[in-house]
Amino acid sequence: MRPFGAVDIAFHKGLITLKVTRASWTDVLAEFTRKTGVRFHYAAAAPGVVTTSCIGMTIARALECLLGDDTALVLRYPTERSGARPEPFPTEVWVLGQPGTDGERDRMVTQSPSPRAGSAHEAATTGQDNFAMIMEMTASGDPDTRERALGRLAVSGNQTDPATQAVFRAALADADGSVRAQAVYALARGGGPQSVHVLRDALRDADMSVRLMAVDSAWADEPGTALLHEALADEDETVRVAAAIKLKQSMKVVQTGHAAASVHN
């Protein structure tokens, strides 16, 4: 029996076999990166753990098997393909939205175990310590650490704290594009006028990953739709494809809302 949290990735003639036993999404994607060199971008990882088997697939199909067929993916391949593999690995993958479940027979997603019960004071103290540590990480000299810290702050209970918001705004000027992209996600999560300005500025960023995050963070409303239409003219094909996918998704959301309103009326 394979142990809890096991992630096995093997390759044969350009095809991937992926076997996961009760591992977190972030651990699976981290192992994917370690084995293939592919870098993943996602706004927030899905909660819980995953168990799945994806056997003899291309990398695109293996990711669909892992994340769900209904998860929109944008794969960026090298400009020059060496021809060493039947299907070259992409250099980067953007996961639009959160990974979901689509009912595949070989995938089972379960919630993470509940934390150990403790006193309210102990929980509060631990939370404060963790928050302080994460805030320190945002000033790290390592861009990957800064990016991870911003991602954790974005989904924490302190994301609306003035000090946290100030960190997010400062990160918009970070030298690393991935850090700026994570800051865009964090500030855009709540929607509203502030997020519109953040997304508009991000869509003009020199780094493609920042512009792509702006597309992924756009809401299914009038300003968001306008931004997505603007992104259809982006100089980078990856951004244009992502904008087209997001527009299609937004149209489905609007149509579903209209249908629900009609039934209610």
C-alpha positions in Angstrom: 0.0 0.0 0.0 1.4 3.4 -1.0 1.8 5.8 2.0 -0.3 8.9 2.8 0.8 11.8 0.7 2.5 9.8 -2.0 3.1 11.3 -5.4 4.5 9.1 -8.2 5.3 10.5 -11.6 6.9 8.4 -14.4 7.6 8.9 -18.1 7.6 6.5 -21.0 8.0 7.5 -24.6 6.8 11.0 -23.9 3.7 9.9 -21.9 3.1 10.4 -18.2 1.8 8.1 -15.6 0.7 10.0 -12.5 -0.4 8.2 -9.3 -1.3 10.2 -6.2 -2.5 9.0 -2.8 -4.0 11.6 -0.5 -1.6 14.4 -1.3 -2.4 18.1 -1.3 -2.7 19.8 -4.7 0.3 22.0 -4.0 2.4 19.0 -3.2 1.4 17.3 -6.4 2.1 20.3 -8.6 5.5 20.9 -6.7 6.5 17.3 -7.6 5.3 17.9 -11.2 7.7 20.9 -11.3 10.6 18.9 -9.7 10.2 16.1 -12.3 9.5 18.1 -15.4 10.7 21.6 -14.8 7.2 23.0 -15.7 6.3 26.0 -13.6 2.7 26.3 -12.5 0.8 29.6 -11.9 -2.5 29.5 -10.0 -4.4 32.0 -7.9 -5.2 29.7 -5.1 -4.9 26.0 -4.6 -8.0 24.0 -4.0 -8.5 22.8 -0.4 -8.3 19.1 0.7 -6.2 16.2 -0.7 -6.5 14.3 -3.9 -6.2 10.6 -4.8 -6.0 9.8 -8.5 -4.4 7.6 -11.2 -3.7 9.0 -14.7 -1.9 6.4 -16.8 -0.1 6.8 -20.1 -1.2 10.4 -21.0 0.3 13.5 -22.6 1.1 16.2 -20.1 -1.9 18.2 -21.1 -4.2 15.2 -20.6 -2.5 14.2 -17.3 -3.2 17.7 -16.0 -6.8 17.5 -17.0 -7.0 14.2 -15.3 -5.5 15.7 -12.1 -7.3 19.0 -12.0 -10.5 18.1 -13.8 -11.7 18.3 -17.4 -13.6 21.5 -16.7 -10.5 23.3 -15.4 -9.2 25.8 -18.0 -5.5 25.5 -18.7 -3.1 27.6 -20.7 0.2 25.9 -21.6 3.2 27.9 -22.8 5.7 25.9 -24.8 9.3 26.9 -25.6 9.8 29.0 -28.7 12.1 26.4 -30.2 11.1 22.7 -29.9 14.0 20.3 -29.7 12.0 17.4 -31.0 13.5 15.2 -28.3 10.0 14.2 -27.1 6.8 13.4 -29.1 5.1 16.3 -27.3 7.5 18.8 -25.7 6.8 19.8 -22.1 5.5 23.4 -21.7 7.7 25.7 -19.7 4.8 27.2 -17.8 1.2 26.3 -17.1 -1.6 28.7 -15.9 -4.5 27.1 -14.1 -7.5 29.5 -14.6 -9.7 29.4 -11.5 -9.5 26.7 -8.9 -9.0 23.0 -9.6 -12.3 21.2 -9.4 -13.7 17.7 -9.5 -15.6 16.4 -12.5 -16.6 13.0 -11.3 -13.9 11.0 -13.0 -14.0 7.4 -11.7 -10.3 7.4 -10.9 -10.2 10.6 -8.9 -11.3 11.0 -5.3 -10.9 14.3 -3.5 -11.3 14.5 0.3 -11.2 17.4 2.7 -8.1 17.9 4.8 -8.2 16.5 8.3 -9.5 19.0 10.9 -6.8 20.6 13.0 -6.3 19.4 16.6 -8.7 21.0 19.0 -7.1 23.6 21.4 -8.0 26.6 23.5 -9.2 29.8 21.9 -6.2 31.6 23.3 -3.8 29.0 21.9 -5.4 29.3 18.4 -5.3 33.1 18.5 -1.6 33.1 19.5 -0.7 30.6 16.8 -2.5 32.6 14.2 -0.7 35.8 15.3 2.6 34.0 15.1 1.9 32.6 11.7 0.7 36.0 10.4 3.9 37.7 11.6 6.1 35.0 10.0 4.3 35.3 6.7 4.6 39.1 6.8 8.4 38.6 7.3 8.4 36.3 4.3 7.1 39.0 2.0 10.4 40.9 2.5 12.5 37.9 1.7 15.3 38.3 -0.8 14.0 35.1 -2.6 11.2 36.0 -5.1 9.6 32.5 -4.8 9.3 33.0 -1.0 7.7 36.5 -1.5 5.3 35.0 -4.0 4.3 32.2 -1.7 3.9 34.6 1.2 1.6 36.9 -0.8 -0.5 33.9 -1.8 -0.9 32.8 1.8 -1.9 36.3 2.9 -4.4 36.5 0.0 -6.5 33.6 1.4 -5.9 34.3 5.1 -8.2 36.0 7.6 -6.0 39.1 7.5 -6.2 39.9 3.8 -8.3 43.1 4.5 -6.0 44.3 7.3 -4.5 47.7 6.4 -1.0 46.4 6.9 -1.6 43.5 4.6 -3.2 45.7 2.0 -0.1 47.9 2.1 2.1 44.9 1.5 0.0 43.9 -1.5 0.2 47.4 -3.0 4.0 47.6 -2.4 4.4 44.2 -4.1 2.8 45.6 -7.3 6.2 47.3 -7.9 8.3 44.2 -7.1 11.1 43.5 -9.5 9.9 40.0 -10.0 6.9 39.5 -12.4 5.5 36.5 -10.5 5.4 38.5 -7.3 3.6 41.3 -9.0 1.1 38.8 -10.4 0.4 37.4 -7.0 -0.1 40.9 -5.7 -2.6 41.6 -8.5 -4.5 38.5 -7.5 -4.6 39.4 -3.8 -5.9 42.9 -4.5 -8.4 41.9 -7.1 -10.1 39.1 -4.9 -12.6 41.4 -3.3 -13.7 43.1 -6.5 -14.9 46.7 -6.4 -13.4 49.9 -7.9 -9.9 49.3 -6.4 -9.6 46.0 -8.2 -10.7 47.5 -11.6 -7.8 50.0 -11.4 -5.3 47.3 -10.3 -6.4 45.0 -13.2 -6.2 47.8 -15.8 -2.6 48.7 -14.7 -1.7 45.0 -14.6 -2.9 44.5 -18.2 -0.2 47.0 -19.2 2.6 45.3 -17.3 5.7 44.4 -19.3 5.6 40.8 -17.8 3.2 38.5 -19.5 2.5 36.6 -16.3 1.2 39.8 -14.7 -1.1 40.4 -17.7 -2.3 36.9 -17.6 -3.2 37.2 -13.9 -5.2 40.3 -14.7 -7.2 38.2 -17.2 -7.7 35.4 -14.7 -8.8 37.8 -12.0 -11.3 39.7 -14.1 -14.9 39.5 -12.8 -17.9 38.5 -14.9 -19.2 42.1 -14.9 -19.1 45.0 -17.3 -15.6 46.3 -16.3 -14.2 42.8 -16.3 -15.7 42.0 -19.7 -14.2 45.2 -21.1 -10.8 44.3 -19.7 -11.0 40.8 -21.3 -12.0 42.3 -24.7 -8.9 44.6 -24.4 -6.7 41.6 -23.6 -7.8 39.9 -26.8 -5.4 42.3 -28.6 -2.5 41.5 -26.3 0.9 41.0 -28.0 1.3 37.6 -26.4 -0.8 34.6 -27.7 -1.0 33.1 -24.3 -2.8 36.1 -22.9 -5.1 36.3 -25.9 -6.1 32.7 -25.5 -6.7 33.1 -21.8 -8.9 36.1 -22.4 -10.9 34.2 -24.9 -11.4 31.3 -22.5 -12.3 33.7 -19.7 -14.8 35.6 -21.8 -16.5 32.3 -22.7 -16.7 31.4 -19.0 -18.0 34.8 -18.1 -20.8 34.5 -20.7 -21.9 31.2 -19.1 -22.0 32.9 -15.7 -24.1 35.7 -17.1 -26.5 33.3 -18.9 -26.9 31.2 -15.9 -27.7 34.2 -13.8 -30.3 35.4 -16.3 -31.9 31.9 -16.4 -32.1 31.8 -12.6 -33.6 35.2 -12.5 -36.2 34.2 -15.1 -37.2 31.2 -13.0 -37.4 33.2 -9.8 -39.7 35.8 -11.5 
